[in-house]
């Protein structure tokens, strides 16, 4: 069987994706392409659990620290940069590992989404936010459900940023975002490929199979990991990191500052909540996020699930390698059709 063009290691936050990828990369010549919408920002290290200097020296990482917190990195730009990184890694005869918990990033790369060429329209976004405040929670999601039911099913009503983006794309291009984000190429199956409109940036997927692995743990173990990591982040300087970002002039309303840990600590630094209240909100919101991530990944049948239990990273790395060996011996092993690079 043909060697994989790309290996995806996905899963919910705090499950141990990074440590597992590092352990696996000790066994095979591999490099990591990060699939996380927050580690792209400079100065946001502790709260995003960004791989540190020692980890980066141990295994090459790509798409870390590529933007300032007040810069916008669109899905199309991420897809383009990830494609370049993957092609370069393969050109060095190494294995690209797409590692992270941002499911939309992973799908954009694996499936070669046709990304709507609609740059952010800040006045429109502000108007939509005002409409949501005036109409109450769920106002915009109800509108999205009327014009793009498929997107509304995929986007949680509380994820206002993505709801607004879907409405923005519809307004700017005249086409539903769910149609524009279908794979750019078609390899058979049900129905023809989606037509590429002039306002869509087409991306061609590289030939070669993709192996998609999702790490998981039972809910008690996962939540315990979440809480332990949050305590480590707070003890490791996260409060100071958030304070430094605010002092540097980065507004608390920036999309980057809505990341878990940052948005919960801003009220504490402003004096409106206690540290214990901020910590409790951080824990609660992270648990909810982990649950949404699991729901997202479980919706994709291409993932091979791996329950990490209490296994140390070295064992998880070996188990990932065992999956690859099994794939080599099994003709009908499930895999994606190509990498978006």
Secondary structure by P-SEA (a helix, b strand, c coil): cccccbbbbbbcccccaaaaaaaaaaacccccccccccccccccccccccccaaaaaaccccccccccccccccaaaaaaaaaaaaaaaaaacbbbbbcccaaaaaaaaaaccccccccccaaaaaaaaaaaaaaccaaaaaaaaaccaaaaaaccccaaaaaaaaaaaaaaccccccccccccccccccccccccccccbbbbbbcbbbbbbbbbccaaaaaaaaaaaaaaaaaacaaaaaaaaaaacccccccccccaaaaaacccccccccaaaaaaaaaaaaaaaaaaaaaaaaacccccccccccccaaaaaaaaaaaaaaaaacccccccccccc
